């Protein structure tokens, strides 16, 4: 382990609300060792922004890491040329041009269909009834897994991510995660003959056209299902919650002083849906005044970086007029989220503004609990409207 100051957490309290502990760690120093997680945590924005790029020291290559065990070999756990070969293969599916010319209209159609389904009901849980199926249907199109129902996509994402963050080694969490990973492989195998007969810009198809093996395709698709389902789901529901809970901020959008894109940027700063990324120390060395041992585990805490008070005044406040450019909810280095453009378009251009336009007098209709630290978002957002 590193020689960083030791900071202990209550895992349940940290899962419920990590921000008090993260702020306390920021006050102690640039790095703290958390024995309950078996890792040294970087919590300050500037340190994370700088050190995440030092892949020679803080490597994504973790052959024995939890994410690799669950998902299989994938570009998120590769560095340098090995990473870039697969990232370039993926690019046609998620490029800004593909998002603009192909995906945006399909996102609009998905959102319109779910709004039409919900409109007569007058109330719903935004997480389960809107954000989850919208995100899943978008991901089904992007990946090419049109043979995977939306509810199964969401359940598989959660199960694999839970297993990839199962630092307490709960065997039931592992069982569900590995079963979901096996199911994804089977569904990819079923789709490949069809996509080879009629290639398209879906992720499975472009990776197959680039010559990746079935295992390599599956590893990358699993990782994309993990982040590509949870992050948009949580950010759709969370951005809507934030605007409903802060009507003064919604009024700025109505008055033309801000946009839904501003609201999205501020929400993912306030509650980074992907709260951290793990790295392996590649060699014994020092950084940020801390000595690290080869092969130990470190976490770059994006959720803490996005609330760093040296960059964001009153960081726990939702303020869509603030400058969010220093925030790094999608990462900062070579592993910057490949799906960021698609996520922004789905959420800020379609899912959030269309909901407010379609439902008069949309309002919160109960408590909104949040959970998670590696991946964080609202678990329920009950709302009502005039049907």
N, C-alpha and C positions, 0 to 999 in steps of 0.2 A: 504493500500500500504506500501511498505518497506520505510525505511528512506534513501535509496540510493540517490545519486545526480540525479536530474531531467535532462534529455536530450531530447530535442524535435527534431522531424524529419519532413520532408516533405514526406508524404507517397508515392507520385508519384516518387519523386527523389530516395527514398529508394528502391522502386521496380525496378527502372531502374539501380541503382548502389549503393548497400548498403555499399560498402567497405570504402569509406571516413568516413561515420558516425560510422561504427564499429571500425575503427582505432582511431577515436576521443574518443569514449567511453573507449577503452582500455587505452588511456592516462589519462582519468579522474580517473578511479578506477576499481576495480574488478566487480562492479555491477552498472548499471544505470537504473533508472526508466524512461520508455518512455511512456508518457501519451497517445500518438496516438495509441499505441498498448495495453495499459492497462496492461503492464507487466514490470517486472524487468528483465533486460538482463544481463546474464553472458557472457563475451566476451573474457576472457583470457584463454588460452589453459590449463594451469595447474589447474586452479580453476575448469574448466568444467570437466577435467579428474578425479579430486577428488570428486567433489560434485555430479556428475551424479550417482555415486555409492551409495550415501546416500539416499536410497529410503525411509528410515524412516522419513526423513525431506522433501525431494523433491520427492513427490510421482507421479508415472505415473497414479495412479487411479484418473481419472477425470470424474465422472459420468455425470457431466453437461458440460464437455468440448466440443468444437466444433467437434473434431474428433470423439468422442463417439456418439454425436448426429447424425452425418452424417453416419458413418460407422456401428454403433452398437457396443455392447460390444466386445472387442478384446484383444488379449494378449499384444498389445502395451500399453494398458491402464490398465494393471494389474501389480501387484508387487508380489514378494515372491513366495509362493507355487502356487497361482492361475495363475501366469504368467508361471511358469516352467511346470505345467501340460500341458498347451496348446503348449508350445514351444517344449517339448519332443514329443508330438503327431505329430508336424510338421516335426521333424528332419528327418525321413526317406525320405521325398520328396526332401530335400535340403542338405542332408549330402554330405561331400566331395566325398564319394564313389559313391553316386547317380549321382553327377555332372560329375565325371570322367567316370563312366561305362555306364550311360544311357543318360544324357543330352548333354554331349559334342558333340557326333556324330550328335545328332539331331540339335544342334546349327549350326554345320558345314553345314548340309544339308539346313537349313533355309537360311543361309548367301549365299550359292552357288546359291540357287534359285533366290534370289533377285538380286544378281550380274548379273546373266544371263539375267534377265528382264531389267536391267538398261543399260547393256553394249552398245547396239546399239544407245542409245539416245545421248551420248556425253556430256550430262550435266544434272544436277538435283539439287534440294534442298535436301541436305543430311538429314535434319531433317524430312521433310514430306515424302520423297521418299525412304529413306533407313533406317535411325535409327528408325523411328516410326514403320514401319511394321516389321523390324527385332526384335525389343524389344517386340512388341505385339505378334508375332508368337511364340517367345520363351515363353512368359508368358501364352499363350493359352495352350501350352504343359505342362508347369509346374503346372498350376492351375487345368487343366482338363477341362477348359471352351473352348473346341474346337468348341462349338456352338456359340461363340462370334466372329464376324469378327474383323480383326485387327484394322480397323478404329474405330469401336465402342469401342474396348478395350481402345484405346488411348483417345477417347473423354470421356469415363466414368472415366478414371483415372484423367484426367484434371479437370473434373467437380466436382468430389468428393474432390480432393485436394484443389481446389479453395474454396469450401464451408467450408472445414476444416480449412482454413486459412482466413476466411471471418470475420476478426476482425472489419471491418467497417460495417458489417451487411447489405450488399447489398441484397435485397430480390430476385433479379433475379439470383444471384449467388447461393443462397440457393435453389431456385426452381430447377435449373439444377442439383445441387449436389444430392438432395434427389431423384430426378427422376432417376438418374444414379444408385443410391444405390438400388432402387426398381427393376430396370432392372437386376442388378447382381443377386439379390435374385431369380428372376424368372428363370434366366438361370441356376443357380445352381440346382434349383428344377427340371428342365428339365433333367439335366445330371445325377442326383443321381441314378435313376433306372438303367441306363446303367452301371455306375461305381460299383454299388452293384452286378450286374450280372457278371462283369468282373473287379474285383479290380486291381488297379495298383499303381504306386508310385506318382501319381499326388496329389497335395495338397488337393483337395476336397476328394479324395479317402482315403488318409491316416488319415485325420481328422475324416472322417465318420467311418473308421475302428476303430479308437480310442474311439468312442462312443460320440463324440461331437454332440450337437443338431444342427438342421438346422440353427437356429439363430446364434449360436456360429461359425459354419462353415462360414456363410455369413459374419459375422463381420470380421473374420480374412482374408477371401478371398478379401473383399473390401480393407482392409488396404494393403494387398500384391499387389493388382492391383494398388493402389496409388503409393507406392514407387517402386514397381517392374516394372512399365511401364515408369514412368517419369525419374527415376534415370538412367537406362540403355540407354533409348533414348537420354537423354541429355549428358551422358558420351560418348556414341558412337560418336555423332556428334561433341561434344566438344573436344574430344581427337584428332579426325581427323583435326578439325580446328586448334588446337594448333600446330600440326606437320606441317600443310601446312603454317601456319603463321610464323613458326620458322624453316626455312629449315636447319639451323645449327643443330638443335636438331634431325631432321629426318636423317641428315647425320651421326649422332652418331649411330643410329640404323643400317643404311646401312653398316657402317664400323665395326659393331660388338662390339662397345664400350658401347652399351646400348640396351635395349629390348623394345618391345611394352608394356610389363608389367610395365617397368619403366615409360613409357609415360602415361599409365593409372593412375598409382599411383600419378604422379606429377599433372596430370590434375585435379583429384578429390581433391587434396590438394588445387590447385589454385582456382578452382570453385567447391566447395562442392555441389553436386546436391541436397542433403538434407541439407539445411542450418541451421536448428534448430530443437530442440525438446522441446515441452512445458511440464512443470511439475506444480503440485499443491503443495503449502506449506502445509504440513500435521499438523503442530502445530506452535504456536508462538515460534520463536527461532531466533538465529543469526548465520550467516556464512559469512566468508570473510569480517568481520567488519561491516556487515549490519544486521539490525534488520528486520525480516520478520513477517508478520501477518498470522495467520492460514487462509487457503483457498485462499490466493492471488495467482496470476499467475506469473510464472517465465519462461524464455526461456533460454535454453543452446544453444548458437550460434556457431554451428560447423563451419560455414563459416568463422567466426572471428577467432576461435581457429586455423584453418588450415592456417591462415595468420598472426599468432602471431609472431612479429619480434624478440621476445626473443628466438624463436626456429628456425626461418627461415630467413636467411639473404635475403634482397631484396625480400620480400614475394610476390610481384606482378609480379615477373619474372618467366617465364616458363623455368625450368631447370631440365631436366630428369636425371642429374647426382647427384642431391642433395639427402640427406638422408631424406626420407619422413616418417620414422618410427614414429616420434612424432605426425604426422597428425592423426586426428580422424574423417574422413568423414563418417564413418559408426557407430559412437558412441564409447563409451568406457566402459560402464557398462553392467549390465545384459541384457539390451535391444540392445546390439550390433546386427547389421543387420543380420538376419538369412540367407538372400540371398546373402551375400557378395561373397561367393565362386562361386555361379552361375553367378553373375554379372561379376566378374573378368574373368571367363572362356569365357563367351559370348563375352565380349568386347576385352580383351587383347589377347586371343588365336584365336579368329575367326573374329569378325566383322571388327576390324580395320586392322589387317595385311592382311586379304583376300582382302579387298578393294584396298589397295596399290599394292598388287601383281597383281590384275586383271586389273587395269586401268592405262595404261601408261600416263605419264605426267599429273597426277592428280593435279589440281590447283584450288585455290580460284577464283571465278568469280563474286565477288561483296562484298558488306558490310555484316558483320556478327553481328547482334544485339543480346544482351543478356538481360534477364529480370528475376526478381524474387529475393526474399530474403529468404523466408521459403523454397522454392524449386527454384533452379536457373539453367539456361542453355541457350544455343543459341536458338533463335526463328527461325532463317533461316541460313543455311550455303550453299550458292550457289557455286557449283563447276562445272568444266568442265574437260574433258579428251579426249585423242585421241581415237576415236571409230573405 
